Amino acid sequence: MVSVGLSTPKWNCGFDNRLIFGDNLLALKALEQEFAGKVKCVFIDPPYNTGSAFEHYDDGVEHSIWLSLMRDRLVMLRNLLSDDGSLWVTLDDNEAHYLKVMCDEIFGRANFIGNAIWEKADSPRMDAQFFSVRHDHLIVFGKDITKTTWNKLRTDETAAHYDKLDEYGRKYYLKPLRAMGGQGDSRAARPTLYYALTAPDGSQIFPKRQDGTDGAWRWNKAKVELEKSRIDWIQGRNGWTPNYRIYAEENAQRPPETIWTHGDVGSNRTSKAEIKSLFPELVPFGTPKPEKLLQRVVHIASNRDDLVLDSFAGSGTTGAVAHKMGRRWIMVELGEHCHTHIIPRLKKVIDDEDKGGITEAVGWQGGGGFRYFHLAPSLLETDKWGREVISKEYNATMLAEALCKLENFTYAPSDAVYWQHGHSTERDFIYVTTQTLGPDQLQQLSDEVGADRSLLVLCAAFRGTADRWSNLTVKKIPNHIKYRCEWGHDDYSLKVENLPKASPKPVAAPSSKLKASEQTDLFGGDEEGQP
Ligand SMILES: C[S@@+](CC[C@H](N)C(=O)[O-])C[C@H]1O[C@@H](n2cnc3c(N)ncnc32)[C@H](O)[C@@H]1O
């Protein structure tokens, strides 16, 4: 990845799941090439901009800055979503309404799906001056609402009515076959529904109303014949009465509603207890979400093996829940709690040592893995003379791979052809070098590429007219990288103390001078004459 270096701890087992430590702006940019259009569900729980200073992060920046920080990220999150995917953002009244309007602009107003209310508090705050605020917002957009696919909720709660089991283990309850209430329950009103049914003892039973007058059955004779296996006879003090079975539909479902109670999905108290029981010894993470809340989001918005992304991971609830529900996931977290909370939490999930949250409800028994990435340092840095040089932490391979990502080429270095570092099609290649290329070298490259292929050459500098060779596109590395990537910022976090600084003034005529000892063959060679 362009700015994501891979480490190899023991739970790095080659799984698709990824945890990225670093700023999400750079991380999302790095993810774009591989995952654009592939993420089914984005859930984010960004700092609400409440002005609070939490133990693990600060949460207060000037309103317009908060919006512009969010805008940059939402634009990239939208690119990552699949056409049938959806974005879910939790916020409170501080910024929710502004974010909704901004998302109208980014996603299109027609793609607004709804604003659900999550009952985050399970008791009132008696010290509230005005309202005791009990809810957060869940703002939901589809990438393209005409293609968004969702799952309904299972209606397990109705199962209590179904208090009987048939011989196949199916749940049902009984209702009298005699029509009751309304105008259609008398023989006079429904004469065809007044007829005799044969009880188990052979007696003939007619429908009778409570007052003893002639009544009517609900079903006609034909339906009784057809559905006779559904009729149960019950013998009471007044003789036999026929009843019919109403079965629970196997997969009874209902659309999600916009009010999510703490009884259904947990409250802040629930999530704090979850974190406390996971890490009794740690300073608790201040603003976790309950696993059941995430379970509902993940259930509605994705299916098994779909990709779920959370770029404000916090204590890692989204990843933990997605993992237990058999989804693939990507999480990004900037704070050190990425290491102190998220990694240990996911290890517990994988090792089946997390018995809390939704573990029991989904029958989770451990397994899987994830890969850990951290954002690598900037490709370019400024030396003490104010010139842009390639960071010493980069080697030739990392530079070529980074630039392939930035240029949307697939990194695939050829052993045989030195100028093939990657390709965008079968006939379009990329070559990365920190050399200054002169007309002779470019001519030689052009000859080797030939008439039916093309090559993007990214070099430190070049002499001559770049458009002389129709099969070559020649570009300088520094300016181009500056254009695609916001190099020069130290930090893009939403923390107050780390607000993005103004872009550095363009460095006039950078003349990168890398020491020969720092270079491999890719970097090696002529550094003079950089324009
Ligand atoms: C409200 S918390 C998320 C809590 C999470 N939903 C959970 O259940 O634990 C917001 C998180 O976003 C992180 N964050 C803030 N700015 C970020 C950035 N630029 N890149 C990555 N993470 C960031 C903060 O460090 C914090 O952990």
The ligand as a MOL file (V3000), in Angstrom:
LIG
                    3D

  0  0  0     0  0            999 V3000
M  V30 BEGIN CTAB
M  V30 COUNTS 27 29 0 0 0
M  V30 BEGIN ATOM
M  V30 1 C -16.3730 7.8230 19.0090 0
M  V30 2 S -14.8850 6.9730 18.8360 0 CHG=1
M  V30 3 C -15.4020 5.4810 18.0210 0
M  V30 4 C -15.8730 4.4390 18.9980 0
M  V30 5 C -16.1890 3.0950 18.3720 0
M  V30 6 N -17.3900 3.1190 17.5870 0
M  V30 7 C -16.2940 2.0080 19.4120 0
M  V30 8 O -17.3160 1.3100 19.4770 0
M  V30 9 O -15.3630 1.8450 20.1950 0 CHG=-1
M  V30 10 C -14.0590 7.8510 17.5550 0
M  V30 11 C -12.6720 7.3280 17.2620 0
M  V30 12 O -12.1930 7.9550 16.0890 0
M  V30 13 C -10.7890 8.0800 16.2040 0
M  V30 14 N -10.3010 9.0950 15.2460 0
M  V30 15 C -10.4390 10.4400 15.2960 0
M  V30 16 N -9.8650 11.0180 14.2230 0
M  V30 17 C -9.3660 10.0150 13.4600 0
M  V30 18 C -8.6570 9.9800 12.2350 0
M  V30 19 N -8.3730 11.0870 11.5880 0
M  V30 20 N -8.2580 8.7870 11.7520 0
M  V30 21 C -8.5550 7.6290 12.4260 0
M  V30 22 N -9.2440 7.6020 13.5940 0
M  V30 23 C -9.6380 8.7860 14.1110 0
M  V30 24 C -10.5810 8.4850 17.6530 0
M  V30 25 O -9.2530 8.2060 18.0790 0
M  V30 26 C -11.6300 7.6180 18.3330 0
M  V30 27 O -11.0660 6.4120 18.7510 0
M  V30 END ATOM
M  V30 BEGIN BOND
M  V30 1 1 1 2
M  V30 2 1 2 3
M  V30 3 1 2 10
M  V30 4 1 3 4
M  V30 5 1 4 5
M  V30 6 1 5 6
M  V30 7 1 5 7
M  V30 8 2 7 8
M  V30 9 1 7 9
M  V30 10 1 10 11
M  V30 11 1 11 12
M  V30 12 1 11 26
M  V30 13 1 12 13
M  V30 14 1 13 14
M  V30 15 1 13 24
M  V30 16 1 14 15
M  V30 17 1 14 23
M  V30 18 2 15 16
M  V30 19 1 16 17
M  V30 20 1 17 18
M  V30 21 2 17 23
M  V30 22 1 18 19
M  V30 23 2 18 20
M  V30 24 1 20 21
M  V30 25 2 21 22
M  V30 26 1 22 23
M  V30 27 1 24 25
M  V30 28 1 24 26
M  V30 29 1 26 27
M  V30 END BOND
M  V30 END CTAB
M  END
